[in-house]
Amino acid sequence: MKKIQIPLGKPTPAQLKSLENACKEAFKKLKSDESEVRLPLFIEFAGSPKSGKSTIIGTIAHFFRRQKVCVAQPVEGASLRTPEPLKDDWLAFNAWSGCYALQNILVDCFLDPPVDLVLLDRGLFDIVGWMQFLATEQRRITEEDRQKVVDFFSLDLWRRRENAVFLFTADHKTSLARETDDKLCTAGGGVMNAQTLAQLQKAYTKAASDLDTAFARLYNVDTSFQNQKPLSFQMIAYQVAERIVKIIDELGTQELLMVESVQFEGFNTEPSLIEETRNAILRDEKPVFHIREEAEKSTTHQQVVPYAILKDQKGHYFRARRRAELKRKELQRKLTILVGGHAEKRDWTPSEPDSIFETCLRRELEEELVGIRVESVKPLGFISDVRNNVGSHHLAFIHEVIVGGNVKIRRQAIDKEFGREAVEWVGADEIRAHASELDPWSQLVAHKLFGAPLPPTDQLFMQDIH
């Protein structure tokens, strides 16, 4: 967990102006035609009572809205929406709050069109902190049951939707001072007392230690008084907003996996050459990544793009038709049997470098499809296609992916790439019958796997590898 240092004083006008400019540039990059980032972005604000998170959320939401960013700010379930009787039972209370946060994540994921940014006042991490508190400090829940709850709310399917978590903490003296500052009664409450606040902060710290690598970005914001002087909430909001803008800029900056251009043309399925090429990409476990703008200009390297041909349990294959409005004319209204995209630095785990292909595939499938369950992934080969500028800059690794579920194209993908009548599940005979309508790479795959005929130009292109 990284700590954000909050200095005394307020941000200067120059700092605020710089933040505005950085925000505009980050969102310009994020929402460009080349961006493959799935919206909305989710930022969770977690932490103990009177640590300042709710106030900061309001200030940050105001800032982003003034920058023309479409922001969703769900009402905090714990404070305003929880059924009153639940508040007497901290376990029920926090389980309900966690479910409310998850509900907001799921609903906002499927909005059409999506908002840009969702600011969660208590999310998936917060419930983990409370379960730690209830298990270790209150003995309200067993360790076994605590782990079950944690496993559910940190399930990869929705945990990875949170792009960052800001854990707000404050020592109990600060929290109690804020609690009673404008009140007529200074008596403590069920949570608002020195002992419980200290225990809760301890539990949050333990949860952060346990899940530091599970959440994409986890930051601690300590808002305690410094030398008995209160921090400026404007400065706290500025520091957090600055970090959020940097995260958005990072997400919009694609670092693509690259490999030195291979000396081969067509669709190769020779196991030894596939292995040799994969090893070249992951040489010494230090793959090469280039910023997208640099990658597009490279004449010595190709961008690595893992693709999947999807097959269901009935032996049918996924097929979709692209939109007529696409920029690339060779893809307009064409059928495709391939789903995938660029392998990026965010897909790479140094301890498991060879997993980058499958990690990328799973991410791309989730970004473009809904209702999909990946059951197995098997490499088939790779395509190097030098017939046009786009093909010569990419090396496509083709995989057979066995899937289950009721698979549909995500609405955002429909708007960007596919027509609304897009999805079909068809047999090999149907693919062969309409091979002339396939995009170039799908034609090469269909020819190799299903014996589909090639157009005359492609027959010349493939003749060297028969």
N, C-alpha and C positions, 0 to 999 in steps of 0.2 A: 504494500500500500504506500503510495507516494503522499507526502505531506505538502500542502499548499501553505506557504508562509504568508500571514496577513500582517502587513506593517501598520503602525499607527498613522493617523492622518487620513486625508481624502485623496482620491485620484485627481490629477491636474486636468484642466481643460484639454491640454495636448494629448494626454493619455486617453481620455474619453474619445477624442476625435480619431486617434489612431485605432482604437478599438472598433469604431464604426466602419472605418475604411477596411480593416482586416475582415470584418464580418461580411461586408459586401463582396469582397474578392473571394472569400471562402465559399459562399453560397453560389456565386457565379460559376465557380469551378464544379461545385457539387451538382448543379442542375444543368450542366452543359450536355450536349447531345452525346458526347463520348463517355459521360459518367455512367457507371454501372452500379452505383450505390442504391440500395433499396431504401425507399422512404416509407414511413417516417423514421427519424432518428429518435431514440429514447434515451433520456437522461434522468436517472433516479437521484432524488435527494432523500437520504436516510439520516437517522440520528435521533438523539435523545430529546425530550421536551425542552423547550426554551433554549435550544442551541442556535436558533435563528433561521432554520432552513425554510420555513413557510414564508417568512418575510423576504428572504433572498429570492425565492422562487418568483414572487410577485414582481420584484424589481427586475429580475432577469427576463421574465416574460414581457414586461413593458419595453425593455431595450430591444429585444428581437422583433417585436411587433412594429416598433418604430423604424426598423430596418426592412420592413415589408416582408418579413418572414412569417409564414403561416404557422402559428403556435397553438398547440392544444395544452391546456392546463387543467387536467381533471381535478375536481374537488377532492381533497383528502378524505378518503373513506373513514379513517379513524376519528376525525374530528367532527365531521358534519353529517355523514351518511350512515354511520353505524346505528343499527337499532338500539335504542337506549338500554334495554335490559341486558344486552351482551356486555356492556361496559363493566358489569359487576364480576365478570369471569374473564380474566386476562387471557386465558388460553383461547376461549371462544372468540373473544374480541379481536385478537391478533390473527387468528385463523381466518376470520371474516375479512379483516383488512387485507390480508395477503391475497385472498380470492378476488377481492374487489380490484386490487392492483393488476392481477393477472387478467381479469376481465377487460380492463382498460387497454392492456397491451394487445390482447387478441382482437378486440374491436377496432382499435386504431390501425392495426396491421392490414386490415381488409377494407379500409375506407377507400372510396373511389370518387374523386381523386384523393390521394393521401395528403395529410398535412405534412409540413416540413419537419417539425420538431415537437416532441411530446415531453413535457416536464412533469415527472411523477413525484408527487409528495408522498413518500413511502412506496417502495416497490418490492421487488423480489428479494433484494439483499436485506431490507429492513426486517422482513419476517424471520430471516435466518438469525439476526441479532436477538430478536425477542424470544425465539425458541431456545437460544443459548441461555438467555437470562432465566427463562422459566424452568429449564432443566437443572441448571447448576446453582442458581441463587434461591429459587422459590420451591424447588423439588415438586413442581406442579406437573411435570411430564417426565417420563422415563427417558433414559438415554436412547433406548431403542426406538421409541416413538418420536423423539426429537429428530433422530437421523432420518426416519421415514418422511417426516414433514420437510426437512431440509432437502432431501433428495428430490422430492416432488417440486418444490418451488425453485430449485436450482437445476431442474431438468434442462438439458441442452437445447431442446426444441424451442423454449421461450427465453431462457437465460441469455442466449446469444443475441437476442433482439435488443437488449440493453447495451447501448454503446459506451456508457460510462456511469459510474456511481460516485456520488459525492457524499461521504459520511461526515455529517456535522456533529461535533462534540464540544462540550463545554464542562468545566469543572462545576461541582454542585453549588459552590458559592455564587458563581456567575448565573447559573440557571435560576436559583432561588431569588437572586436580586432582580432578575428580569421578571420573574413571576409576580413579585410583590410590588414592583415599582409603581404601578398605577392602581393598586388594589387597596381596599379599606381594611382587609384582614390579612395578617401575616402568618396565620397558622398553616402548616403543611397539609398536603393531601396524600392520597394513596400512592401516587408516583412521585409527586413533588415534595420529596423530603431528602435530606442529605444521604441517608443510607441507600435508599432505592436508586437514586440517581447515580451514585458511585458504582453500585452493582451493575446497573444497566450499561454504563460506559465500559466497564470491564468486559461485559458480555459482547458488546459491539466490537471491541478490540480483538477478542478471541475469534469471533466470526470472521473478521477481516483477515486475520492471520491464516485461518483455515481455508478461506476462499479467495485468497489474493490472486491466484492464477486462473481461477474459474471465471471470474468476471473480467471483461475485456480491459477495463481501465477502472481502477479503484483509488480514490483520493480521499485523504482526511483533511477536513477544514476545522481547525480548532478555533473557536470563537470566544475563548475565555478572556477575561480581562487581563491586560498586560500592565504589570506594576500598578494594579488597582485602577487602571484606566480602561474604560470600555472602548472596544473597537468601533470604527465607523462602519455601519451596515452598507454604506455606499462603497467603501473600500472592499469589504468582503464580496459584495456582488460583482464589483469590477474584476477582482482576482479570479472568481469562478467563471464569469462570462468570458474572460480572456482565455481561460483554459478550454472552455467549450468551443470557442472559435478555432483554437488550434486543433482540436480534435476533428472538427468539421473540415478544416483545411487538409488534415492528414487523410481523412476518408476520401476526399475528392481528388487526392493526388495518388493516382494509380502507379504502383511500381510493378512492372510486368516481368515475369520469368522469361529469360532469353537463352538462346543457344546459338552457337556458331552455325551458320547456314549449312545444311546438309547437302551432300552431293548425290541427290537422288530425286527422281520425279515419279509421282503417282502414289498409289496406296500400297504400302509394303506391310506384309504380315509375317515376314521371316523372323522367328523368335530371337535369333542371335543378333540381328541388326536392330531389333527393337530394344533389346537389353543394352547393346552398345550405345545407342542413341540416348536412352534414359541415363546411363552412367555418365555420358558426356555432359548432360544437363546438370547432374548433381555431383559433378566432379569434386572429390575431396570434401563432400558435404558442404560445399560453398557455392550454391547456385548464383547465377548472375541475374541481377534485377536492374532494369532501367526505368526511369520516369517515362510515362507514356509518350510525351512529346519527343523525347530522345529515341525511344524505340521505333516510332513511326519513321524517323529519318535514317535509321541504321541501314547500311548496305552490307554489313558483315554478319549480322545476327538476325535470327527469326524469333518471333514471339510464339511462346508455347501456349497452345489452346487445347485443353482436354475436352473431348466431346463424348456424348453417350448416345448409343442407339438403344432405345428403351424397349424391353420385351416383357409382356405380362405373363401370368401363369397359364393362359390359354394358347400361348405361342404367337400372339398378335403383336405388331410393332406400332409404336407411336408415329403418327405422321401429322404434319400441320402445314397450313398454307400461309405464306407471308403476305403482308399488306402490299397494296399496289403503290403506296406512297413512299416506299423506302428509297434512300438516296442511291444505293447501289442498284443499278438497273438490272444486273445479272441475277438479282434476288427477288425482284418485284413479281408478286403473284406466284412465285415458285413454291413447290412443295419441298419439305425437308423432313428427313428422318433422324436428324441430329439435333441435340440440345447440349449447350455448353458455353464456354467462354474462356477468357484469359485467365491463366494461372497468375496469381499475384503474391506479393510478399506476405500478405495477411494469411495466405493459405499454408505458409511454410512453418514447420516446427523443427528447430535445429536438432532435437533429439530423435526425430522421426522424419528425416528428409525425404524418404521415398514415398511418404504418404501425401505429398503435395498434390499429386494428380487426383487422387480420390477425394481429398479434402476440397479441392477446387470444384470437382464435379458435384459433390453433395451441396455445396453452397450455391452453385449456379442452378441446380435443379430446384432448390428451395426458392430461389429468387424468381424463377420463371414459371414454376408450377405449384399447384396446391393439391392436397390430398394424396401426396406421393409417399410411399414407403420403399426405401431402397433395401433390397434383400441381398444382392451380391453385385460385385463389380469385377469384370474380367477384361484385361487389355486385349485388343485385337490387332492393333497395328498403328501406323502413322501415315499421314498424307503430307507430301510436299508438292505443292502445285505452283509451278512457275509461269503459268499461262497468262496471269495478269498481275498487276501491282499488288493487290491485296493478298493473293495467294502466295506470292514470292516472299512476303514479309511474315508469314505464319507457318508454323509446324503444328499440325493437328494430330493429337493422339486420340485414337478411337477406342471406345470401350463398350462392351455389351453390359448393360445394366438391367438386371431382373428386378421388376418393381411390383408392388401391390398397391391397393387402394383405388379410389375413384379419382383418377388423375385429370386435372383440368389446367388450362393455362391461366396464370395469374392475370388479373385485370390490367395491372400496370404493364405487363409484357404484351398484352393485346394492344394496348394503346400505342406502344412503341414499335412493335415488330409484326404481330400476327393479326389476321382478320378474325372477326368474331365467330365465324363458322369454322374456326381453325382445326379443332382436334378430331382425329380419327384413330381407331385402332384397327389395323388391317393385316392381312396375311401376306406372305412373301409373293404369292401370285398377283395380288393387287398392286404391290410395289413394282413388280416387273411390268405389269400392264401399263403403268403410268410413269415409267422411268424417264421419259422425255420431258416430263414436267418437273422433275427434281432439280434442286440447285446443284452446282458443279460437284461439290464434295459428296453430297448424298448420292449422286450418280456413280461416283467411283466406289463408294461403299456398297451400294446395291448391286453393282456389277460383280464385285469380288465375293460378296456374301450370298447373293441370290441368283447370280447369273443373268442379271438384267442387261438388256442391250445398251450400248453406248452410242451417242451421236457420232457421225463421221470424224469430227475434230477430236473427240475424246478417244476414238479408236486409235488414231495416230499417236495421241499422247500416251496411251497405255501399251503400245506394241512392244516397247523395249523391255517390259517386265513380264511377258508371258513366256 
